[in-house]
Amino acid sequence: MTRIVLIWGAALFVTPLTMAQLNLIEIGGVPQAGNVALATLGAQPHASSVISGYPFHAISGLNDGWYGNNGNINFGDGVGSSGASWIPTTQTATAGISLPTPATIDRIAWGRDSSMTWNERTSGLYIVKVSTDALPFFDPGKTWQVVGSVELQDYTSTDSLRHLYSFAPQVGVTDVKIDVTAYGQAVCIEEIELYAAVPEPGTLMALSVATVLAAGAKKRRKARG
C-alpha cells in the first residue's frame, strides 16, 4: 500500500505506509525480470563475514546470478562458468545489497539451495531491513528500518528453496540487508534478489492528473505575467 498526497496545482508525493510484514508470494520458482540486486547492474554485495577455505562460498555469491549450494545453477542471469553462495562464520550474521541508485523496493527473494540437494543451514530468524541514507553499509551511523521478518527451518521439503516475499513499498532505498540469527549452524544464502515496485494503475492515474494540474497552473501563472 502507498499513501498518495495530492497538492493542488503543485506535485504528487508518494510515501510508504510502513508495515513490518513479509507476504509470501512463491516458494521455488525462478528469478523474475527486473532484479535490481544483480552485480551486473552495479549493485554491491556485503556481509558481516564469510567462511574460508571454500571458493564456492563467497560474499560475491549473494548477487552473482548463480544459484545452488555450489553456485552451479544459472537461470539466465549468471555470468561466467559458475558462481557461489554465502555462509558466514557466526550464527548471528548480516548479508545485504547496496544499490547503485535509490529505488522503490517492494519485493525480496532468497533461498538456501534451489537444487534441492541441501536443506540444512536454513533454520533461523531472518529480519529484512532497508536504508535510505547514503552512508556506506558498514558505517555505524547508517539508519535501518525493519520491513518484515520470517522464520525458516532445517530439513523440510520447502524452507530451503527460494522464497519470494512482498512488503509495503519502500521509497528511496539505497541498501537492503538481512539480519539472521541461526538456530543451529550458520545459514547459507545462495542469492538475494530485489525488485522495484510497479505503480498501481490508480497511482499512475494520480501521477498523470498531478502532472496535468501542475502544467496548467504554470501556464496560468505565465499568462498572468
Secondary structure, DSSP 8 states (H G I E B T S, - for coil): -EEEEE-TTS-EEEEE------EEEEES----TTBTT-GGGT-EEEES---SS-TTB-GGGGSSSEETTTT-EESS---SS---BB--SSSEEEEEEEEEEEEEEEEEEEES-TTSS---S--EEEEEEEE-S-S-TT-TT---EEEEEEEE-SS-SSTTS-EEEEEEEEEEEEEEEEEEEESSS---B-EEEEEE----HHHHHHHHHHHHHHHHHHHHHHHH-
